[in-house]
């Protein structure tokens, strides 16, 4: 299993707008049956949100990337996010070796 973490830094005064956009995206992914979670940094500089998406295989991740590249709805959402962030989002891919117990 793989976890893609995408970290977004809110522009000054734009944290609530960013949060709303990210909540919308996470809920949309969940409603489509994808494993998605949103978290907020509670200690430190603040204004940081992390969208985490689970993929069972790397092929599943690559297919999702291909579909987003031609998704006009995603492109519009990404433009809105860019307007309320202070820098490009940082993405990392993690392989889960031992998952949380169910």
Residue pairs with C-beta under 8 A, 6 or more apart in sequence:
1 54
1 55
1 56
1 95
1 96
1 99
2 54
2 55
2 56
2 57
2 58
2 61
2 93
2 94
2 95
2 96
3 52
3 53
3 54
3 55
3 93
3 94
3 96
4 52
4 53
4 55
4 61
4 91
4 92
4 93
4 94
5 50
5 51
5 52
5 91
5 92
5 93
5 94
6 50
6 51
6 52
6 53
6 89
6 90
6 91
7 48
7 49
7 50
7 89
7 90
7 91
7 92
8 18
8 22
8 48
8 49
8 50
8 51
8 81
8 85
8 89
9 47
9 48
9 85
9 86
9 87
10 17
10 18
10 19
10 47
10 48
10 49
10 84
10 85
10 86
11 18
11 84
11 85
11 86
12 86
14 84
14 85
15 46
15 47
17 84
18 49
18 81
18 84
18 85
19 40
19 49
21 77
21 80
21 81
21 84
22 38
22 49
22 51
22 81
23 38
24 77
25 36
25 38
25 51
25 77
26 36
26 37
26 38
26 51
29 35
29 36
29 53
30 36
34 53
34 54
35 53
35 54
36 51
36 52
36 53
36 54
37 51
37 52
38 49
38 50
38 51
38 52
39 49
39 50
39 52
40 48
40 49
40 50
41 47
41 48
41 49
41 50
47 86
53 64
55 61
55 64
61 93
68 74
81 89
82 88
